[in-house]
């Protein structure tokens, strides 16, 4: 990877995602896995405030049980789904004139997940402090749109004409 840390690149991804992802195109596969797992860890941490709030409201399911379920989902199931989705996108790209290798598909997806992770932390704080409502809906919508924008820009930056 070129100069610059991960956090500045994550922030740059919200402004110039194509340039950032293109600059990461030589990332080794082991680093892609680390990017995915770092994103998943941040997503898990982001769920803690909402789970604490829910455990306070409904003590029949304690906080530890809620976080245990989140741990299973985010750290074990989501990486498998991410690899499957990246493979599906790479396979579907063969139907178009823009080809995408499985490695590039994984990079675009995993980087988009990591780049949107700070926004997910904000969504987790809003869920924990405010709860359901228009504020949480707005923050979650911004997370979703940001993810789609960064992922789409990454895919287009890495796709090659057939």
C-alpha positions in Angstrom: 0.0 0.0 0.0 1.1 3.5 -0.6 1.8 6.1 2.1 -1.0 7.2 4.4 -2.7 5.5 7.2 -5.9 3.5 7.3 -8.0 6.2 9.0 -7.2 9.0 6.6 -8.0 6.6 3.7 -11.3 5.7 5.4 -12.2 9.4 5.6 -11.1 10.0 2.0 -13.3 7.2 0.8 -16.3 9.4 1.6 -15.0 12.0 -0.8 -12.9 10.2 -3.5 -13.7 6.5 -3.2 -12.5 5.5 -6.7 -9.0 7.0 -6.1 -8.7 5.4 -2.7 -9.8 1.9 -3.8 -7.6 2.1 -6.9 -4.6 3.0 -4.7 -5.3 -0.2 -2.6 -5.5 -2.5 -5.6 -2.2 -4.2 -4.8 -3.4 -5.2 -1.3 -2.5 -8.8 -0.4 -5.2 -11.3 0.4 -4.2 -11.6 4.1 -4.6 -7.8 4.4 -8.0 -7.9 2.8 -9.1 -10.4 5.5 -7.7 -8.1 8.2 -9.7 -5.2 6.7 -12.9 -7.3 6.8 -12.3 -8.5 10.3 -11.5 -4.9 11.5 -14.7 -3.7 10.0 -16.7 -6.5 11.6 -15.1 -5.8 15.0 -16.1 -2.1 14.7 -19.6 -3.2 13.7 -19.8 -5.4 16.8 -18.6 -2.5 19.1 -21.2 -0.3 17.4 -24.0 -2.6 18.6 -23.1 -2.4 22.3 -25.0 0.9 23.1 -28.2 -0.3 21.5 -27.9 -3.7 23.2 -27.3 -2.1 26.6 -30.4 0.1 26.1 -32.5 -2.9 25.1 -31.2 -4.9 28.1 -32.2 -2.0 30.4 -35.6 -1.8 28.9 -36.2 -5.6 28.8 -34.0 -7.3 31.4 -35.4 -10.8 30.4 -32.5 -10.9 27.9 -29.3 -9.7 29.6 -26.7 -7.6 27.9 -24.2 -10.4 27.7 -26.6 -12.7 25.9 -27.4 -9.9 23.4 -23.8 -9.2 22.8 -23.1 -13.0 22.5 -25.7 -13.2 19.7 -24.2 -10.1 18.0 -20.7 -11.7 18.3 -21.9 -14.8 16.6 -23.6 -12.9 13.8 -21.0 -10.2 13.1 -17.7 -12.0 13.7 -18.6 -15.5 12.3 -21.6 -15.3 10.0 -21.0 -11.9 8.3 -17.5 -12.7 7.0 -18.8 -15.8 5.3 -21.7 -13.8 3.8 -19.2 -11.1 2.7 -17.0 -13.6 0.9 -20.1 -15.2 -0.8 -21.4 -11.8 -1.9 -18.1 -10.7 -3.3 -17.9 -14.0 -5.2 -21.4 -13.6 -6.5 -20.7 -10.1 -7.7 -17.5 -11.2 -9.5 -19.4 -14.1 -11.2 -22.2 -11.7 -12.2 -19.7 -9.3 -13.7 -18.9 -11.9 -16.3 -22.4 -11.2 -17.8 -21.4 -7.6 -18.5 -18.6 -6.1 -20.5 -16.9 -5.0 -17.3 -15.0 -7.9 -15.8 -14.2 -8.0 -12.1 -11.8 -10.5 -10.6 -12.8 -12.2 -7.3 -9.9 -10.5 -5.6 -11.0 -7.1 -6.8 -14.6 -7.8 -5.8 -13.5 -8.7 -2.3 -11.3 -5.5 -2.0 -14.2 -3.3 -3.1 -16.6 -4.9 -0.6 -14.3 -5.2 2.3 -13.0 -1.7 2.0 -16.5 -0.3 1.7 -17.4 -2.1 4.9 -14.4 -0.6 6.7 -14.9 2.9 5.3 -18.5 3.0 6.6 -17.5 1.6 10.0 -17.2 5.0 11.7 -20.7 5.9 10.5 -21.9 2.7 12.0 -20.4 3.7 15.3 -22.4 6.9 15.1 -25.5 4.9 14.4 -24.8 2.6 17.4 -24.5 5.7 19.6 -27.7 7.1 18.3 -29.5 3.8 18.8 -28.2 3.6 22.4 -28.8 7.1 23.5 -31.9 8.1 21.5 -33.5 4.8 20.4 -35.8 4.3 17.5 -36.9 7.4 15.7 -36.2 9.8 12.8 -32.6 10.5 14.0 -31.7 6.8 14.0 -33.4 6.4 10.6 -31.5 9.3 9.1 -28.1 8.0 10.4 -28.8 4.5 9.2 -29.8 5.8 5.8 -26.6 7.8 5.6 -24.6 4.6 6.5 -26.4 2.6 3.8 -26.1 5.2 1.1 -22.4 5.8 2.0 -21.7 2.1 1.8 -23.4 1.7 -1.5 -21.6 4.8 -2.9 -18.2 3.6 -1.7 -18.8 0.0 -2.8 -20.1 1.0 -6.2 -17.2 3.4 -6.8 -14.8 0.7 -5.8 -16.3 -1.8 -8.1 -16.2 0.6 -11.0 -12.6 1.6 -10.2 -11.4 -2.0 -10.3 -13.5 -3.3 -13.2 -11.7 -4.0 -16.5 -13.3 -3.8 -19.9 -13.6 -7.2 -21.5 
